[in-house]
Amino acid sequence: MFALEPASENLPQINERAALISAGLIVVLGGWSCAVDLTTTVAARARIIGFLIGPDLVACGHTALWIYTGIYTPDLGVALAVAKVPRQPASKDEPTAGDKPAIRPPSGAGIPDIPRADTVPRAEILLQRSRMHHRDIHQLGFTRLTSPERTALDLIRLEQPNSLGHLHALIRHGLTYSDVLGRARNLHVSGMRKTRTLLKELFPESIKRAEQMRLPY
């Protein structure tokens, strides 16, 4: 049985869920409870999010961060950050949404057998209204999500808490700083001027430490 359930208004079940959260046995994703032991790999987390948001939406922000790194932020429990991006082919010289992401799931990662969601999201969502180029989208299984570099840039430009710490976490999971800078130069959305300035001011030593702590696959 796959332990992924919607929120309940039944008081005993609410109390039970609170106890399981306190014990670290479940996480809440857009109002849905999910067993922690089913979220241990990139592939598994991607499949769970795909089930919750459906195929027409793209996971972004903290939602994409959780897929790539497993870092859980409290806002994930309230709503999943997503963007609505039409499915369309990219030009010949650009990566497509089907290209492999820079951060790869561990080989042999087991994924729960979850059916593909329909177009109606199952979880509570927070729609991010920002231009999204096709090159900013990667795909894991049937789940679309922002690329690691776009995820990092969005967290920084929207001034999310600990965004630089999350950048370092993405680097430890396979993102390269040069990819972040390269995308930042060509990304023209609100907040990018300040973001580019901030990226240039980062200490090389902190980036180097994050790269040295990169997790093996």
C-alpha positions in Angstrom: 0.0 0.0 0.0 1.3 3.4 -0.9 1.2 5.8 2.0 0.1 9.0 0.3 -3.2 10.4 1.6 -5.1 13.7 1.4 -5.7 15.8 4.5 -8.6 14.8 6.6 -10.9 17.0 8.7 -11.5 14.1 11.1 -10.1 15.1 14.5 -8.6 11.7 15.4 -6.9 11.6 12.0 -5.6 15.1 12.4 -4.1 14.2 15.7 -2.6 11.1 14.3 -1.0 12.9 11.5 0.5 15.5 13.8 2.0 12.7 15.9 3.5 11.1 12.8 4.9 14.4 11.6 6.5 15.0 15.1 8.0 11.5 14.9 9.5 12.3 11.5 7.6 9.5 9.8 5.6 11.6 7.3 6.0 14.8 5.4 3.1 17.0 4.2 3.1 18.1 0.6 0.4 20.5 -0.4 -2.0 19.1 2.2 -1.2 15.5 1.4 0.6 13.2 3.9 3.4 11.1 2.5 5.5 8.4 4.3 9.1 9.6 4.6 10.6 6.3 3.6 9.0 6.7 0.2 10.8 10.0 -0.4 14.5 8.9 -0.2 15.5 9.3 -3.8 15.3 12.0 -6.5 13.2 9.7 -8.7 10.8 8.8 -6.0 10.3 12.4 -4.9 9.7 13.4 -8.6 7.1 10.8 -9.1 5.2 11.8 -5.9 5.1 15.4 -7.0 4.0 14.4 -10.5 1.1 12.5 -9.0 0.1 15.5 -6.9 0.3 18.3 -9.5 -0.6 16.4 -12.7 1.2 16.5 -16.1 0.2 20.1 -17.1 2.2 21.9 -14.4 5.9 22.3 -13.8 7.3 22.0 -10.3 9.4 25.0 -9.4 10.9 26.9 -6.4 10.9 24.9 -3.2 9.0 22.1 -4.8 11.8 21.5 -7.3 14.4 22.0 -4.6 12.8 19.2 -2.6 12.9 16.9 -5.6 16.6 17.6 -6.3 17.9 17.7 -2.7 15.3 16.4 -0.3 15.4 19.7 1.6 12.0 20.2 3.1 10.6 23.7 3.8 7.4 24.4 5.8 5.7 26.1 2.9 5.6 22.8 1.0 3.1 21.5 3.5 0.7 24.4 2.6 1.1 24.5 -1.2 3.3 23.2 -3.9 5.0 25.9 -6.0 4.3 25.3 -9.7 4.3 27.0 -13.0 2.0 26.5 -16.0 4.1 26.0 -19.2 2.7 24.6 -22.4 4.4 21.5 -23.8 6.2 22.6 -27.0 9.3 21.5 -28.9 12.4 23.6 -28.4 14.7 24.8 -31.2 17.3 22.4 -32.5 20.2 24.0 -30.6 18.4 24.0 -27.2 17.8 21.2 -24.7 14.3 19.8 -24.6 12.1 19.1 -21.6 13.0 15.5 -22.0 16.7 16.0 -21.6 18.3 14.5 -18.5 18.7 17.0 -15.6 22.1 18.0 -14.3 21.2 16.3 -11.0 20.8 12.6 -11.7 18.8 10.1 -9.5 20.9 7.3 -8.0 21.1 4.3 -10.2 18.6 1.6 -9.3 16.4 4.0 -7.3 13.1 2.4 -6.5 9.9 4.3 -7.4 6.5 3.6 -6.0 4.0 2.5 -8.7 1.9 5.7 -8.9 -0.5 6.2 -11.8 -0.2 9.3 -13.8 -2.3 12.1 -12.5 -5.0 13.8 -14.6 -5.0 17.5 -15.5 -6.5 18.5 -12.2 -4.0 18.9 -9.4 -4.6 16.7 -6.3 -2.6 18.9 -3.9 -2.9 22.6 -3.0 -0.7 24.6 -5.4 0.8 28.1 -5.6 1.0 29.2 -9.2 4.2 31.1 -10.0 3.5 33.7 -12.7 6.9 34.1 -14.4 8.1 33.6 -17.9 9.6 30.1 -18.3 11.6 29.2 -21.4 11.6 25.6 -22.6 15.3 25.3 -21.8 14.4 25.9 -18.1 12.4 22.7 -17.9 13.7 19.2 -17.3 11.7 16.0 -16.9 12.0 13.0 -14.6 9.7 10.3 -15.6 6.4 12.0 -16.3 7.2 14.9 -13.9 8.3 18.2 -15.3 10.3 20.5 -13.1 12.6 23.6 -13.4 16.2 22.9 -14.2 18.6 23.0 -11.2 20.0 26.3 -12.3 16.6 27.9 -12.9 15.5 26.5 -9.5 18.4 28.2 -7.8 17.9 31.5 -9.6 14.2 31.6 -8.8 14.9 31.0 -5.1 17.4 33.8 -5.1 15.6 36.4 -7.2 12.3 35.9 -5.2 14.4 36.4 -2.0 13.3 33.1 -0.4 14.8 32.4 3.0 18.2 30.7 2.9 18.3 30.9 -0.9 22.1 31.0 -1.0 22.2 27.9 1.3 19.9 26.2 -1.1 22.2 27.2 -4.0 25.1 25.5 -2.2 22.9 22.4 -1.6 22.1 22.2 -5.3 25.8 22.4 -6.1 26.5 19.6 -3.7 23.9 17.5 -5.6 25.5 18.1 -9.0 24.7 21.6 -10.2 27.8 23.7 -11.4 28.2 27.3 -10.5 29.2 28.1 -14.1 25.8 26.8 -15.2 24.1 29.1 -12.8 26.1 32.1 -14.0 25.5 31.2 -17.6 21.8 31.0 -17.2 21.7 34.2 -15.1 23.3 36.2 -17.9 20.6 35.2 -20.3 17.5 35.1 -18.1 15.4 38.3 -18.3 12.7 38.2 -15.7 11.9 40.3 -12.7 14.6 40.5 -10.0 17.5 39.2 -12.2 19.6 42.3 -12.1 19.9 42.1 -8.4 20.4 38.4 -8.6 23.3 38.7 -11.0 25.0 41.3 -8.7 24.5 39.0 -5.7 26.0 36.0 -7.6 29.1 38.0 -8.5 29.7 38.9 -4.9 29.7 35.3 -3.7 33.0 34.2 -2.2 34.8 31.7 -4.4 35.8 29.8 -1.3 32.2 29.0 -0.3 31.4 27.8 -3.8 34.6 25.7 -3.8 33.7 24.1 -0.5 30.2 23.2 -1.8 31.7 21.6 -4.9 34.2 19.6 -2.8 31.2 18.3 -0.7 29.4 17.1 -3.8 27.6 13.9 -3.1 28.6 10.8 -5.1 26.1 8.9 -7.3 
